[in-house]
Structure formats: C-alpha cells, structure tokens
Amino acid sequence: MAFNPRHQTKVQYLRRLRERFRAARGMEACRLANRILRHLVDGDVTQAQMLNAWAMTAPEWAVKAAALQARADRWLAFKAAESAAANEAGD
C-alpha cells in the first residue's frame, strides 16, 4: 500500500515525526528512528523531502542518518529478541 499521509504533505508529516523523535526516549526513540529510515528505504519519501523536513544539508543528514541507523539497529535487535523469547515460551 502506498504511503499517503492524510491532510498533510509528506514534508509536514516528516516534520511531525521528527518532533516526536526528538521528544522520545529509550526504545520509543529507537522505534521512531527505524520508522524514519524505513520511509526512505521503502521509497515512501525522497532524500530531498527528508532533508527539507530536518532542515539539513546532505552531509549533515549523512551524520544524522548514521545515528538514526544505530538506534534503528537497537530496535530491530530488541524485536528479534522479543520474538525469540515468545517462540521459546511457546515450546
């Protein structure tokens, strides 16, 4: 299904997501970092839209994206561990 935010542009959506990320702590920040990066990977938004939403240049975004990726990796590791624990509990 195509990504199409309601009643807002994609950049407006990304700005709101950015603000939620900035206010988030712990695993919620990791979850949001994963979500932000997935929008790029899935082609839902362009890099230009992401740069606009974060008010960054391409080099600044590269640094930010690396930091987001570290948090996203933590989220994915958490979800994998959670899934493994659920599978073990079911055995």
N, CA, C and O atoms as CSV, one atom per row, in Angstrom:
chain,resi,resn,atom,element,x,y,z
A,1,MET,N,N,0.848,-1.178,0.000
A,1,MET,CA,C,0.000,0.000,0.000
A,1,MET,C,C,0.892,1.238,0.000
A,1,MET,O,O,1.874,1.309,0.738
A,2,ALA,N,N,0.549,2.175,-0.806
A,2,ALA,CA,C,1.348,3.393,-0.940
A,2,ALA,C,C,1.221,4.270,0.306
A,2,ALA,O,O,0.157,4.367,0.918
A,3,PHE,N,N,2.327,4.898,0.658
A,3,PHE,CA,C,2.342,5.818,1.797
A,3,PHE,C,C,1.729,7.140,1.359
A,3,PHE,O,O,2.216,7.777,0.424
A,4,ASN,N,N,0.674,7.546,2.026
A,4,ASN,CA,C,-0.005,8.781,1.672
A,4,ASN,C,C,-0.595,9.401,2.939
A,4,ASN,O,O,-1.723,9.083,3.316
A,5,PRO,N,N,0.167,10.290,3.604
A,5,PRO,CA,C,-0.343,10.872,4.852
A,5,PRO,C,C,-1.596,11.710,4.594
A,5,PRO,O,O,-1.704,12.397,3.579
A,6,ARG,N,N,-2.518,11.638,5.516
A,6,ARG,CA,C,-3.789,12.357,5.358
A,6,ARG,C,C,-3.672,13.806,5.816
A,6,ARG,O,O,-3.059,14.103,6.841
A,7,HIS,N,N,-4.263,14.685,5.046
A,7,HIS,CA,C,-4.416,16.094,5.409
A,7,HIS,C,C,-3.102,16.820,5.677
A,7,HIS,O,O,-3.075,17.795,6.428
A,8,GLN,N,N,-2.014,16.352,5.069
A,8,GLN,CA,C,-0.716,16.992,5.224
A,8,GLN,C,C,0.202,16.525,4.106
A,8,GLN,O,O,0.001,15.461,3.520
A,9,THR,N,N,1.190,17.321,3.825
A,9,THR,CA,C,2.184,16.892,2.844
A,9,THR,C,C,3.137,15.899,3.508
A,9,THR,O,O,3.138,15.744,4.729
A,10,LYS,N,N,3.935,15.241,2.696
A,10,LYS,CA,C,4.911,14.307,3.258
A,10,LYS,C,C,5.935,15.037,4.118
A,10,LYS,O,O,6.362,14.517,5.149
A,11,VAL,N,N,6.328,16.233,3.704
A,11,VAL,CA,C,7.295,17.000,4.496
A,11,VAL,C,C,6.675,17.404,5.830
A,11,VAL,O,O,7.350,17.335,6.857
A,12,GLN,N,N,5.429,17.816,5.846
A,12,GLN,CA,C,4.766,18.151,7.100
A,12,GLN,C,C,4.697,16.923,8.012
A,12,GLN,O,O,4.926,17.028,9.217
A,13,TYR,N,N,4.383,15.763,7.435
A,13,TYR,CA,C,4.358,14.525,8.204
A,13,TYR,C,C,5.735,14.233,8.791
A,13,TYR,O,O,5.853,13.890,9.968
A,14,LEU,N,N,6.777,14.369,7.969
A,14,LEU,CA,C,8.136,14.094,8.432
A,14,LEU,C,C,8.566,15.059,9.522
A,14,LEU,O,O,9.279,14.668,10.446
A,15,ARG,N,N,8.145,16.311,9.431
A,15,ARG,CA,C,8.472,17.277,10.492
A,15,ARG,C,C,7.816,16.877,11.805
A,15,ARG,O,O,8.435,16.973,12.864
A,16,ARG,N,N,6.572,16.430,11.742
A,16,ARG,CA,C,5.885,15.979,12.958
A,16,ARG,C,C,6.555,14.727,13.524
A,16,ARG,O,O,6.701,14.590,14.738
A,17,LEU,N,N,6.959,13.821,12.641
A,17,LEU,CA,C,7.662,12.620,13.075
A,17,LEU,C,C,9.010,12.984,13.702
A,17,LEU,O,O,9.418,12.389,14.700
A,18,ARG,N,N,9.692,13.961,13.112
A,18,ARG,CA,C,10.970,14.442,13.660
A,18,ARG,C,C,10.772,14.979,15.072
A,18,ARG,O,O,11.573,14.682,15.958
A,19,GLU,N,N,9.727,15.758,15.296
A,19,GLU,CA,C,9.459,16.302,16.627
A,19,GLU,C,C,9.134,15.188,17.624
A,19,GLU,O,O,9.559,15.246,18.778
A,20,ARG,N,N,8.391,14.188,17.190
A,20,ARG,CA,C,8.114,13.048,18.073
A,20,ARG,C,C,9.407,12.330,18.420
A,20,ARG,O,O,9.601,11.913,19.562
A,21,PHE,N,N,10.298,12.184,17.434
A,21,PHE,CA,C,11.579,11.523,17.679
A,21,PHE,C,C,12.401,12.322,18.682
A,21,PHE,O,O,12.980,11.747,19.604
A,22,ARG,N,N,12.457,13.625,18.515
A,22,ARG,CA,C,13.255,14.465,19.415
A,22,ARG,C,C,12.748,14.411,20.849
A,22,ARG,O,O,13.533,14.537,21.789
A,23,ALA,N,N,11.456,14.227,21.026
A,23,ALA,CA,C,10.877,14.173,22.370
A,23,ALA,C,C,10.940,12.768,22.975
A,23,ALA,O,O,10.780,12.605,24.185
A,24,ALA,N,N,11.171,11.764,22.143
A,24,ALA,CA,C,11.141,10.372,22.589
A,24,ALA,C,C,12.409,9.994,23.346
A,24,ALA,O,O,13.468,10.594,23.162
A,25,ARG,N,N,12.274,8.999,24.190
A,25,ARG,CA,C,13.391,8.466,24.960
A,25,ARG,C,C,13.368,6.946,24.881
A,25,ARG,O,O,12.320,6.351,24.632
A,26,GLY,N,N,14.505,6.327,25.089
A,26,GLY,CA,C,14.593,4.876,25.169
A,26,GLY,C,C,14.177,4.165,23.894
A,26,GLY,O,O,14.508,4.587,22.785
A,27,MET,N,N,13.445,3.076,24.078
A,27,MET,CA,C,13.060,2.246,22.934
A,27,MET,C,C,12.086,2.952,22.002
A,27,MET,O,O,12.025,2.623,20.817
A,28,GLU,N,N,11.333,3.905,22.505
A,28,GLU,CA,C,10.431,4.667,21.628
A,28,GLU,C,C,11.243,5.451,20.608
A,28,GLU,O,O,10.853,5.533,19.443
A,29,ALA,N,N,12.363,6.028,21.024
A,29,ALA,CA,C,13.238,6.739,20.088
A,29,ALA,C,C,13.819,5.769,19.064
A,29,ALA,O,O,13.959,6.110,17.890
A,30,CYS,N,N,14.150,4.576,19.504
A,30,CYS,CA,C,14.684,3.561,18.580
A,30,CYS,C,C,13.622,3.147,17.565
A,30,CYS,O,O,13.916,2.987,16.381
A,31,ARG,N,N,12.394,2.974,18.031
A,31,ARG,CA,C,11.293,2.606,17.132
A,31,ARG,C,C,11.052,3.692,16.089
A,31,ARG,O,O,10.871,3.399,14.907
A,32,LEU,N,N,11.050,4.940,16.533
A,32,LEU,CA,C,10.827,6.045,15.603
A,32,LEU,C,C,11.985,6.205,14.627
A,32,LEU,O,O,11.767,6.539,13.463
A,33,ALA,N,N,13.209,5.973,15.081
A,33,ALA,CA,C,14.365,6.034,14.179
A,33,ALA,C,C,14.216,4.999,13.077
A,33,ALA,O,O,14.488,5.280,11.910
A,34,ASN,N,N,13.784,3.803,13.449
A,34,ASN,CA,C,13.558,2.756,12.450
A,34,ASN,C,C,12.477,3.181,11.463
A,34,ASN,O,O,12.618,2.984,10.256
A,35,ARG,N,N,11.417,3.753,11.970
A,35,ARG,CA,C,10.311,4.194,11.115
A,35,ARG,C,C,10.761,5.277,10.135
A,35,ARG,O,O,10.408,5.236,8.957
A,36,ILE,N,N,11.531,6.232,10.617
A,36,ILE,CA,C,12.033,7.315,9.765
A,36,ILE,C,C,12.864,6.747,8.628
A,36,ILE,O,O,12.662,7.098,7.466
A,37,LEU,N,N,13.800,5.869,8.965
A,37,LEU,CA,C,14.671,5.296,7.939
A,37,LEU,C,C,13.917,4.375,6.995
A,37,LEU,O,O,14.242,4.313,5.809
A,38,ARG,N,N,12.916,3.658,7.495
A,38,ARG,CA,C,12.123,2.778,6.624
A,38,ARG,C,C,11.395,3.582,5.558
A,38,ARG,O,O,11.232,3.104,4.436
A,39,HIS,N,N,10.957,4.783,5.882
A,39,HIS,CA,C,10.290,5.616,4.878
A,39,HIS,C,C,11.226,5.890,3.701
A,39,HIS,O,O,10.791,5.897,2.550
A,40,LEU,N,N,12.490,6.110,3.983
A,40,LEU,CA,C,13.477,6.323,2.907
A,40,LEU,C,C,13.744,5.034,2.134
A,40,LEU,O,O,13.707,5.019,0.904
A,41,VAL,N,N,14.009,3.962,2.862
A,41,VAL,CA,C,14.345,2.682,2.231
A,41,VAL,C,C,13.193,2.176,1.365
A,41,VAL,O,O,13.414,1.659,0.270
A,42,ASP,N,N,11.987,2.325,1.851
A,42,ASP,CA,C,10.811,1.843,1.125
A,42,ASP,C,C,10.425,2.749,-0.037
A,42,ASP,O,O,9.553,2.399,-0.832
A,43,GLY,N,N,11.067,3.914,-0.140
A,43,GLY,CA,C,10.755,4.835,-1.222
A,43,GLY,C,C,9.515,5.671,-0.977
A,43,GLY,O,O,8.988,6.294,-1.898
A,44,ASP,N,N,9.046,5.687,0.269
A,44,ASP,CA,C,7.862,6.486,0.599
A,44,ASP,C,C,8.149,7.977,0.479
A,44,ASP,O,O,7.275,8.757,0.101
A,45,VAL,N,N,9.364,8.362,0.799
A,45,VAL,CA,C,9.784,9.767,0.707
A,45,VAL,C,C,11.147,9.814,0.018
A,45,VAL,O,O,11.883,8.826,-0.007
A,46,THR,N,N,11.460,10.957,-0.530
A,46,THR,CA,C,12.756,11.141,-1.164
A,46,THR,C,C,13.746,11.717,-0.157
A,46,THR,O,O,13.362,12.212,0.903
A,47,GLN,N,N,15.004,11.643,-0.502
A,47,GLN,CA,C,16.006,12.228,0.376
A,47,GLN,C,C,15.814,13.743,0.443
A,47,GLN,O,O,16.043,14.350,1.489
A,48,ALA,N,N,15.397,14.355,-0.662
A,48,ALA,CA,C,15.158,15.798,-0.658
A,48,ALA,C,C,14.056,16.170,0.336
A,48,ALA,O,O,14.163,17.177,1.037
A,49,GLN,N,N,13.010,15.368,0.395
A,49,GLN,CA,C,11.935,15.622,1.360
A,49,GLN,C,C,12.442,15.458,2.790
A,49,GLN,O,O,12.078,16.226,3.680
A,50,MET,N,N,13.281,14.453,2.999
A,50,MET,CA,C,13.828,14.231,4.339
A,50,MET,C,C,14.750,15.387,4.727
A,50,MET,O,O,14.698,15.861,5.862
A,51,LEU,N,N,15.589,15.844,3.803
A,51,LEU,CA,C,16.474,16.975,4.082
A,51,LEU,C,C,15.664,18.217,4.430
A,51,LEU,O,O,16.008,18.956,5.353
A,52,ASN,N,N,14.597,18.437,3.692
A,52,ASN,CA,C,13.731,19.591,3.940
A,52,ASN,C,C,13.083,19.493,5.313
A,52,ASN,O,O,13.045,20.474,6.055
A,53,ALA,N,N,12.579,18.323,5.650
A,53,ALA,CA,C,11.893,18.144,6.934
A,53,ALA,C,C,12.847,18.332,8.112
A,53,ALA,O,O,12.450,18.862,9.150
A,54,TRP,N,N,14.097,17.903,7.960
A,54,TRP,CA,C,15.066,18.004,9.048
A,54,TRP,C,C,15.879,19.285,8.952
A,54,TRP,O,O,16.701,19.559,9.827
A,55,ALA,N,N,15.665,20.080,7.898
A,55,ALA,CA,C,16.392,21.340,7.684
A,55,ALA,C,C,17.903,21.100,7.731
A,55,ALA,O,O,18.638,21.778,8.449
A,56,MET,N,N,18.342,20.116,6.943
A,56,MET,CA,C,19.756,19.747,6.928
A,56,MET,C,C,20.290,19.713,5.507
A,56,MET,O,O,19.538,19.601,4.538
A,57,THR,N,N,21.596,19.812,5.413
A,57,THR,CA,C,22.277,19.599,4.136
A,57,THR,C,C,22.557,18.098,4.004
A,57,THR,O,O,22.405,17.346,4.966
A,58,ALA,N,N,22.960,17.679,2.825
A,58,ALA,CA,C,23.246,16.258,2.610
A,58,ALA,C,C,24.340,15.733,3.555
A,58,ALA,O,O,24.171,14.654,4.124
A,59,PRO,N,N,25.463,16.465,3.743
A,59,PRO,CA,C,26.468,15.961,4.694
A,59,PRO,C,C,25.949,15.888,6.136
A,59,PRO,O,O,26.264,14.949,6.866
A,60,GLU,N,N,25.154,16.883,6.538
A,60,GLU,CA,C,24.566,16.848,7.887
A,60,GLU,C,C,23.633,15.645,8.033
A,60,GLU,O,O,23.624,14.968,9.061
A,61,TRP,N,N,22.845,15.393,6.977
A,61,TRP,CA,C,21.918,14.267,7.016
A,61,TRP,C,C,22.669,12.935,7.092
A,61,TRP,O,O,22.215,12.011,7.768
A,62,ALA,N,N,23.799,12.827,6.415
A,62,ALA,CA,C,24.573,11.586,6.455
A,62,ALA,C,C,24.991,11.258,7.886
A,62,ALA,O,O,24.936,10.102,8.307
A,63,VAL,N,N,25.403,12.268,8.620
A,63,VAL,CA,C,25.780,12.068,10.025
A,63,VAL,C,C,24.549,11.681,10.846
A,63,VAL,O,O,24.604,10.760,11.661
A,64,LYS,N,N,23.443,12.386,10.626
A,64,LYS,CA,C,22.206,12.104,11.367
A,64,LYS,C,C,21.683,10.709,11.034
A,64,LYS,O,O,21.242,9.980,11.922
A,65,ALA,N,N,21.733,10.341,9.759
A,65,ALA,CA,C,21.238,9.035,9.338
A,65,ALA,C,C,22.042,7.915,9.992
A,65,ALA,O,O,21.480,6.879,10.346
A,66,ALA,N,N,23.348,8.112,10.157
A,66,ALA,CA,C,24.175,7.105,10.829
A,66,ALA,C,C,23.744,6.943,12.284
A,66,ALA,O,O,23.679,5.825,12.794
A,67,ALA,N,N,23.453,8.046,12.942
A,67,ALA,CA,C,22.983,7.987,14.332
A,67,ALA,C,C,21.603,7.330,14.405
A,67,ALA,O,O,21.334,6.540,15.310
A,68,LEU,N,N,20.738,7.657,13.455
A,68,LEU,CA,C,19.415,7.031,13.414
A,68,LEU,C,C,19.541,5.533,13.165
A,68,LEU,O,O,18.803,4.736,13.745
A,69,GLN,N,N,20.483,5.152,12.295
A,69,GLN,CA,C,20.661,3.736,11.984
A,69,GLN,C,C,21.090,2.946,13.208
A,69,GLN,O,O,20.652,1.812,13.400
A,70,ALA,N,N,21.943,3.535,14.039
A,70,ALA,CA,C,22.366,2.857,15.274
A,70,ALA,C,C,21.158,2.595,16.174
A,70,ALA,O,O,21.032,1.515,16.751
A,71,ARG,N,N,20.279,3.579,16.289
A,71,ARG,CA,C,19.067,3.393,17.108
A,71,ARG,C,C,18.122,2.391,16.461
A,71,ARG,O,O,17.527,1.563,17.150
A,72,ALA,N,N,17.978,2.462,15.132
A,72,ALA,CA,C,17.104,1.523,14.431
A,72,ALA,C,C,17.613,0.097,14.601
A,72,ALA,O,O,16.818,-0.830,14.755
A,73,ASP,N,N,18.927,-0.084,14.574
A,73,ASP,CA,C,19.504,-1.414,14.782
A,73,ASP,C,C,19.174,-1.942,16.173
A,73,ASP,O,O,18.906,-3.131,16.341
A,74,ARG,N,N,19.193,-1.062,17.168
A,74,ARG,CA,C,18.817,-1.472,18.528
A,74,ARG,C,C,17.355,-1.926,18.573
A,74,ARG,O,O,17.018,-2.907,19.236
A,75,TRP,N,N,16.500,-1.201,17.862
A,75,TRP,CA,C,15.077,-1.559,17.811
A,75,TRP,C,C,14.894,-2.931,17.167
A,75,TRP,O,O,14.143,-3.765,17.672
A,76,LEU,N,N,15.581,-3.160,16.053
A,76,LEU,CA,C,15.448,-4.439,15.361
A,76,LEU,C,C,15.996,-5.585,16.205
A,76,LEU,O,O,15.436,-6.681,16.196
A,77,ALA,N,N,17.081,-5.347,16.931
A,77,ALA,CA,C,17.630,-6.370,17.827
A,77,ALA,C,C,16.647,-6.666,18.958
A,77,ALA,O,O,16.466,-7.823,19.338
A,78,PHE,N,N,16.021,-5.635,19.489
A,78,PHE,CA,C,15.025,-5.803,20.546
A,78,PHE,C,C,13.852,-6.636,20.041
A,78,PHE,O,O,13.399,-7.552,20.728
A,79,LYS,N,N,13.358,-6.321,18.839
A,79,LYS,CA,C,12.219,-7.053,18.281
A,79,LYS,C,C,12.584,-8.509,18.009
A,79,LYS,O,O,11.764,-9.404,18.218
A,80,ALA,N,N,13.815,-8.752,17.541
A,80,ALA,CA,C,14.259,-10.122,17.289
A,80,ALA,C,C,14.337,-10.913,18.598
A,80,ALA,O,O,13.920,-12.070,18.654
A,81,ALA,N,N,14.869,-10.286,19.642
A,81,ALA,CA,C,14.956,-10.947,20.950
A,81,ALA,C,C,13.566,-11.216,21.513
A,81,ALA,O,O,13.313,-12.274,22.088
A,82,GLU,N,N,12.679,-10.262,21.344
A,82,GLU,CA,C,11.305,-10.419,21.820
A,82,GLU,C,C,10.620,-11.576,21.103
A,82,GLU,O,O,9.908,-12.365,21.724
A,83,SER,N,N,10.835,-11.674,19.805
A,83,SER,CA,C,10.247,-12.749,19.019
A,83,SER,C,C,10.822,-14.099,19.425
A,83,SER,O,O,10.090,-15.081,19.542
A,84,ALA,N,N,12.141,-14.146,19.640
A,84,ALA,CA,C,12.782,-15.398,20.063
A,84,ALA,C,C,12.259,-15.835,21.430
A,84,ALA,O,O,12.025,-17.022,21.658
A,85,ALA,N,N,12.076,-14.883,22.331
A,85,ALA,CA,C,11.561,-15.204,23.662
A,85,ALA,C,C,10.135,-15.735,23.567
A,85,ALA,O,O,9.772,-16.672,24.277
A,86,ALA,N,N,9.336,-15.145,22.702
A,86,ALA,CA,C,7.959,-15.597,22.534
A,86,ALA,C,C,7.925,-17.013,21.940
A,86,ALA,O,O,7.091,-17.832,22.327
A,87,ASN,N,N,8.832,-17.291,21.004
A,87,ASN,CA,C,8.901,-18.634,20.423
A,87,ASN,C,C,9.326,-19.664,21.458
A,87,ASN,O,O,8.791,-20.772,21.491
A,88,GLU,N,N,10.280,-19.303,22.297
A,88,GLU,CA,C,10.739,-20.227,23.338
A,88,GLU,C,C,9.652,-20.471,24.379
A,88,GLU,O,O,9.509,-21.580,24.893
A,89,ALA,N,N,8.903,-19.444,24.678
A,89,ALA,CA,C,7.828,-19.587,25.662
A,89,ALA,C,C,6.722,-20.505,25.126
A,89,ALA,O,O,6.031,-21.176,25.892
A,90,GLY,N,N,6.572,-20.522,23.802
A,90,GLY,CA,C,5.542,-21.349,23.190
A,90,GLY,C,C,5.931,-22.810,23.082
A,90,GLY,O,O,5.072,-23.658,22.843
A,91,ASP,N,N,7.205,-23.120,23.251
A,91,ASP,CA,C,7.669,-24.511,23.141
A,91,ASP,C,C,7.338,-25.314,24.360
A,91,ASP,O,O,7.660,-26.500,24.424
